[in-house]
Amino acid sequence: MKELDHLFRPIQIGTMHIKNRIAMAPMASDFAEGDGTVSDRLIDYYEARARGGAGLIIMEICTIDGASPYIPRTVGIGDDSFIPGLKRLTDAVHAHGCRIIPQIAHPGPESLAPLFHGTPAIGPSPGIVNNLTRMKSRELRLDEITAVVEQFGAAARRAREAGFDGMELHAAHSYMLAGSFLSALRNRRTDAYGGTLAGRLRFPLEVIRAVRKNAGDDFPVTMRISAEEQVPGGRDLGETEYIARIFAGAGVGGFHVSSGVYPDLSWQVIPPTGTPYCINAKSAAEIKKCVQVPVMVVGRIVDPGMAEEVIRRGDADMVVLGRALLADPEWPMKAREGLWEDIAPCIGCGLGCVRAREFGMDMTCIVNPAVGREREMAMHPAGRTKKVMVAGAGPAGLEAARVAALRGHEVVLYEKDTKPGGQFNLAAVPPSKQELCKVIQYLHRQAEKAGARTIFGAEVTPHLVAREKPEALVVATGGRPRVPGFSGACGGNVFTARQILSGEADIGPGKVLIIGGGMVGCELAAFCANTGDNITMGRTEVTVVEMKENAGMDMFSEGRELLFKELRRKEVRIITSALVREITADGAIIERGGREEHLSGMDYVILAMGSEPVDELSGVVSGVEVHVIGDAREPRHVLDAIREGSEIGRIL
């Protein structure tokens, strides 16, 4: 294990002294009150990361205009009435020796004003389409630009009065108002605020001057910026190096380097599972060469050794951790103490931190259900020690065992297989999904370190329960593949996704029909498909049939974007809005648009139609407290399985 000599050196950004080189990335949480004021929940969330050892927290977006929210519960900084709540937040963070700056922004084209206030969003040019609302922005008039610049200046003054240590201006991803003005992809103005590079720079430069005028020259300002936009017509690295020098000369005291644009390359903004680690480090290194202020870098930095290497090589002066600090708020503390294996791993799945919010649910994390529930889910010793039996060492059972053991219970975990993980082991088989193994490895290791004992090759039966006499039984026996009732579903050419991914069934080259176009079916398609004539494997052609209007909608958007790019490359055919009526000897009969169609010539049919629960215990055991969790209760995402395990472990 490497020494972290560089990662824990202090650093200065302007007048702001930071105890180490670890910053928390700004991530929209939706934890503020409905009116934008700071809630106790928001304070608990940020205080947990400060207590965990982060040197700097870059707070989520604080909007300068209450009529232009970014998300339903955007933190407000557009009025003096917000200052007391923000002061409570900064005091809580400062108590742990951590610095905090807000990311101050006007959402511009990304504003949800059309939904909440019925007024159009604003932008540098007309016709910019909001990726969420699908509504177009209107162009800002010159007098309105002046007013918005003044709003930025006033917000910076409030930030200083609220006790913040500086502020960040969001000017990345061709996104929000400042980023939209800066990027030629969205700024199509022909007046002084567009056209030339100098014109596109004018708005953010005026904002910087307003901030310094209102908050003082000694109030540090950082800027989040895309090193490269990486789409035709977008900014390249050379242009970013040039404008970074201009911004530094205007008073920007540090740069927060990202890359990509919304929505075209959103996967580079929030890199999903399987994308390169430290994805922006090389770009940050080039920007660092041309400015004399600190450079921070974000993007898939998940391991302390990686973080140390980024700083040691001189690629950046600080690393910015986003989802890694959701997964484990104590990442910095554990890294410093050499407890690397105890760090809950971020695998980039996006299911809790991104997808949940996209579907109107609370932000969370698959390995840390306490995100946003820090007070509610604080760990307390059990009032009375119980003998607890956990049936099944999948994600739900492992988490239940881990938490119950941490609370002091006597826990024995039984697994009929020879290794932990259950169905989740199969999720790591498709291309680019191998790091999912980290979750099982972490949960099992932590359960045993907490005192839980694991017995493999042992299935829990009513007889075993009667013999061992546990006081509590947690049924986490998972699910089995769902086989539909239509004709042909049990034919000799029909397999389940589980049979294919586990290696139980071996299919050769040929034509494959996958029934079910959710995440499992689409990832299975990538696993099976080969384009061209592979002289070793032969050619495999894959068709996916999905009953819904779109496939892969149970994935988070950035992961789906990359997977579908791969499916197109592998020439996978996807048929949506189609119902399967029958499986035939060489394919299936489907119905779409009111008409039947025979998909023929198929060598194999694979069912990816979800699971059904396996619970053969809760209805037959007696004299014991029983809890059914995870897929044994109802097949869903691993997010739900681990959350239920965590909750049950806390109430036993």
C-alpha positions, 0 to 999 in steps of 0.5 A: 500500500502506497504512502499518501505523501502528496494527497494529504499535504495542505494547499492554498487557493487564494486566501483559502487554506485547505488541509488536504488535496481532497474536494467533494464535487458539487452534486445536486441533492434535492435535499433543501426545503421547497423554498430553497432554504437550507434544511437539517437534512442538507446540513447532515449530508454535508457535515457527514462528508466534512467529518469524514475528512474532506478538505474542501466541499464544493457545494451543489448549485445555489441559484441566484434567481428563485424564479429559475430553479435548477431542480425542484429543491434548489438551494437558494442564494438569491435573497438575503433571507437565505443567509441564516440557513447557509450560515448554519451549514458553513458553521457545521462544516467548519467545525470539522476543519473543512472548507466549503464554497457554493457553486453559484449559478443561473441555470439558464437553459437548464432552468425548470422555470417552464415547469414551476412558473410557466415562463420560458428558460433563458439563454444566450440564444433562442431555441436551446432545448432543455434536455429534461423539459424538452422546452426551448429557451428564449434569448436574453436581451442586453438589459437583462444580461446586465441584471443577471450579472448584478445577481451574481455579484449580490449572490457572492456577497451573500456567500461571504456573509454566510461564512463560505470560504469562496465560491465556484462559477459553473462554466462547464459542459456548454451548460447553464447560463455561464457555460452556454455563453462561453460555448460556441455550441449554444452561443450564436449571438451577433452582438458584443456577447457572441460571435468571436471568442472575445464576445463569448468570454464577455459574460463570464468575465463580467460575472467575475468582475461583479463577484470581486466588486461585491465580495472583495478581491480576497474572496477566492473564486474557482471555475468549473470548466470543460477542458474539451467539449469533444463534439463538432464545433465545440472547444478543444484543449488548446482554446481552453488553455488560452481562455484559462489564462485570461480567466486567471488574469481576471481573478479566477483563483483555481480551475475545476476541470471536467470535460464533455457537454450536455446532452451530447456527451453526458457520459463524460460528465458523469462517467458510468461503470466501465469508463476509464478512471481519472478520465480528465487527468491528462487534460487537467495536466495541460491546463495546469502547465499554462496557469499559475493557480491551483487546478482541480480535476474530477472524473472517476477518481475512486481509489486513494492510490489513483488520487495520490498518483494524480497529485504526485505526477503533477496532473492536478493540485487537488482531486475532486471526488463526487460519487465516491464520497456518496458511497463512503463519506469517510473515504479521506479518513480511511485513506489516510489511516491506511484502511483502503479495503474498508472504503465502500466502493463507488462502481459508477452505476448511477442507480442511486445518485442519478437514476433515482433522481431522474425518476423523482426519488431521493438521491441515494447510493447502492452501497450507502443507503444512508445518503440523505438519511444520515441522522435517521440511519445513524448506527447505534448498538442493539439494546439486546443481543440476538442470535440472527440467522441470515439465509442468502449471501447476496447483496441484501443478505450481506448488508443485513448481516454486516449491519446487524453484526456491527450493532452487536448481534450474533450473526450467522450467514448461510449461503447454499453456493460456494461463494457470496454474491448471488445473482449479482455475480452475473451482473458483472459478466457483461462487457465493462461491468467487472467492477461490480464485483467490488460491491460483493467483495466489500460487503462480505469482507465488512460483514466478517470484520464486523463479526458475522460468520459465513457458512457456504454450501449450506441451504437454510431449511425449516429443519435447520432453523428449528435446530439452530433456534435463532431469535431472528431469521432474515430471508434473503434467498433472492429470485429465480428467472421468470419464465412466461406462460406463453407457448414454446417458453420451455422449448429446447432452444430456449434459455434464460439470461441466468443460464447464459451469463453463468455459463450453465448453457453454452450457445455458439455462433448464430442468430440470437433472439433476446426477449426482454429489453431492460438492462439485463437484456440489453447488457446480455445483447452486448455480451452475445453479439459479435459483428463481422466474421470472427474466424474463431467464434463465427458471426452472432447476430442479436435481436432484442424484443421489448414490450415498452416504447424504449429499451434499457429504461431501467438504467441510468441515462449516461450508462444507457447512452454508452451501452446503446452506442456499443449495441449500434456498433455490434449491429444489434437490432432492437424492436420496441413496443412489441408483445411476444405471443409465442416462441416457435422452433426458430424464433417468436411470433410478436405483435406490434402496431396491431399486427402479428409478425414472425421473427424466424431463422433464430438459432437461440431464444433467451429470456430476459424477463425478470425474476420471481421471488424465492421464499420457501421459509417465511410461511413455514417456520415458527417461533422466530422473528422473520424478515423477508428482504431483497428479491425474495420479497419482490424482485427489483434493483440491487439498490432496493435489496441493499437498502432493505438489508441495511434497514432490517439490520438497524431494526433487529 
